[in-house]
Amino acid sequence: MPSESAAFFDLDRTLMAGASAYHFGRASFKAGQMTRKQLARDAIEQVRFRLRGATDEAVNILMERLLNSLKGTPEVNTARLMPDALAGILPRIYPRMIEVVRWHQSEGRSCYIATAAGQEMASILATALVMEGAIGTRFEVDDDGLFTGRLDGPFAYGEGKAQAVEQFAGREGIDLSSSWAYSDSASDLPMLELVGNPVAVNPDAELAEVARRAAWDVMRFEKLGQRLRIGVSVLIAGAVGGSGTWLAARRRARAADLPLRSKLARR
């Protein structure tokens, strides 16, 4: 019987602020693989995602667009984008969530990223964060090293992510009933309901309501609106040359980014 417990972490708006796909797109643009118009569209979607979370329609459209763009391209081209993409992602990792990861590890639980993002990027990110591994979406590659435009396994989103986590747990001997899962979105309810300890992180409205009714733990620390206001005050102060005001605004900006002590880490 499985005996080991683990912790599974969604990536976007859970481990990190915003969407990892935007930073992959930015790296693609710098490499000449995406137009400026496409990048601008992704930037707008990034702000919407930070404010409201993901929708099934938006995620499926993004995946279809990605598959079409990858079809016939060498796998190595995508691999070469990873360092630049990670350079955008790593500064946006929530310090509070790293505290939670380290707490789980100190309790003897392995920690895994579970994301709709590509398996390669998720695995590299997990290594950078000193986590035990990752579960992501796999893209089919033919014998010539070219993407076929098809998935190699389930799309790790919604029910597909839960299926991937369940299969992974079976292979690794993980007891899901004593494990943990973290996510911001109602789309991850299938994964959250797999484990004995689900946690809602910066939840969207639907997940927040489910968590309230089920008495799940909830973590809230995403303060995009506050940071936008601080950013505007910094820019205005700098423009008018008010150094004292600028310094005060900058201090507030730094304070907003200080890691918060997790109630889970105190257990």
N, C-alpha and C positions, 0 to 999 in steps of 0.2 A: 504493500500500500504506500502511496506517496506520503512523505512525512515532512519534506522541506517546505518552508514558506518563503515567499518572495514578495517584491513590491514592483508594480508596473506603473510607469509614468507616461501619460500622453505628453506630446512635445509642445505643440503650438498653444499658447496662452496657459499652459500648465507648467512645464519646465522653463519656458522662455516667454518673453513678451512678444506678441505679434505672431506672424506666420513665417515659418522657415522657407516656404516656397518663394517668398519675395526675395530673399537673399540668394537663393539659387538662380532666380530670374535676373537679379542684378549682376551676378557673376556671368551669366549667359550673355547679357548685354555687353559687358566689358570685353568678352571674348568674340564679339561680333556675331553671336548666334541668336540675338533678339533685337527687335527694333526699338527705337526710343518710344514710339507710341505704345508698344506692348508693355514696356517697363512702366510708363506713366499709368497705364490702366492697372497694372499690378500694385502700384503705390497707392492708388485710390482704394483698391480692394483691401490693402493692408490696413488702412485707417478704419475702414468699415468693420473689418474683422476685429481690430482692437476694441472697437466700441460695442459691437453687437455679437461677436462670435461667428462661427461658421454656419452655413446652411447646406443641406444635402445637395441642393441644386447647384450651388456655387462650387462645391467640392467636386461633383461629378463632371461639371463643365471643365474645370481645371484639369482633371485627370484625362479627359478625352483630348483636350488641347495638348497636354504633355505627350500622350502616346502618339498623336499625329506628328508632333514635332520631332520625336525621337526616331520614328520609323526610318530605317535605312542608314542611320548615323552610327559611327563607330562607338562602341562602349567606352573606349579610352578617352574620347572627347569629353564625355560627361565626368569621368573620373578626374580629369584635369581641372574641372571647375570646383572640385570639393574644397581645396584650401581657401579659395576666395569666398565661397559660400560660408564656410565655417568662420571666417574672419568677421562676417556680419552677424552670425548667430551667437557665437560665444559671449560677446559683451552683453547680450540680451538675456542670458540665463539668469533666472531669479536666484539671488543668494539665499533667500528663505527656503527655496525648494532643494538647494544643495544641502542645506542643514538637515532637511528631512531625509534625503538620500543617505547622508552620513549616519544619521541616527539608526536607520534601518540596517545599514551595514554593521554598525557597532552591536546591534542586536542579533547579528548572524544571518540576516536576510539578504539574499542577492537582489540587486536592483536592475531593472531593465526598462529601456525606452520602448514604448509601444505606440507606433505612429503610422499615419497614412503616407508619410514621406518615404522616399526610396530606401531600401535596405542598406545600400552601401553608405549613404550619408549618415543614416541612423547609427550604423555600427561604428563609423569613424568618430561620431560625436560621443557615443557611449564610451569609447576608449579615452577620448579627451577629458571626459568628466569622471573618469575612473569608476565607471559603472560596469556591471558584469556582462552586459550585452544589449542587444536591441532586436525588436521585431518590427519590420517595416514591409513596404510593398516591393515585390520583386518584379523586374521587367525582363521579358524573354529576350535572349540573345541567340543568334544563329551560329552556325559553325564558322562563319567568317568574322565573328566578333561584332556583328551589326545588330542593332535593336530591330525587332520584328514589328513593333507597334502593338504588341500584345502583352498581357500580364503573365507572369510565371507563378501562378498561385492566386490566392484571394487578394483583392484590393483591401488593404488593412485599414478599413474605415467602417464604422458601424458594426453590423453583424460580421463583416469580414474580419475586422480586428479581433472581435471576440473569438471567432473561429481560429484565427492564427494563435492567439494567446492560449486557447484551450489545447491546441495541438502541441504547442511548445511546452506547456506544463506537463502534458502526458509524456513527452520525450525526456524531459529533464527530471521527472519524479517530483514535481511541485504540487503541494496540496493547496488548491485554490481556496478551499474553505477557510484556511488560516492565513491566507495571503491578503495583500493590500493592492488597491488600484486608485490612481489619481487622474482626474480629468476635469476640464472646464465645460464640457459640452454634453447636451442630452443625446447627441449622436453616439456617445460612448456608454450609454446606459447598458447595452449588452455586455460590455466588458466589466463595468462596475458591478453589475448584478451577478457576475461569475464568482466574485471573491467575497470573503467573509467580512472584509473591512474596506468598504468603498469610501472615498473622500472626494468631495466636490471642491475644486480649486478655481477661484474667480468664476463661479458658475454663471452660465447664461440663465435666462428667466425660467425656462422649462426645467433645467436641471436643479436650479435653486428650489423650485417648488417640490420636485421629487425628493430632494434631500431633506427638506423641511418635514414632509409627511413621513418619511422613513427614519427620521432622526439620525441621518448620517452626519459625520463630521464635515464642517465647511471651513475652508480657508479663504480669506479675502485680503488681497493686498495690491491688486491692480489699480493704479490711480492715474490713468491716462489723462483724464480731464484736468486734474491738479497739475500734472507735469506740463500739459500744454499751456496752462495759464502762467506757470512759472517761466516757461520758455519765452512766452511773449513778453513778460515783464523784463526778462534779461535783455532781450533784443531792443526793447524800447529804451531801457536805461543806458545801454551801450550807445545807442544812436544819439542820445542827447548829451552824452558825455558825463553823466552823473556817476562818478566812480563809487561814491559811498553807497548809492542805491544799487548799483550793479553788484557790488560785493555782497550786499545783504541778500539780493535775489539769488546770487550764485550759491550762497550758503544754504538757502532754502532748497535749491535744486539738489545739492549734495545730500542734504538731510533726507529728502524724499527717496533717495536710492540706498539708504543704509539698510542692511539686512535686519529683518524683524525676527524675534525669537519665536520659533514655532511652538505652539502648545503641544504638538505631537512629540517634539524633541524633548519635552520635559517629562514625558511619561516614564 
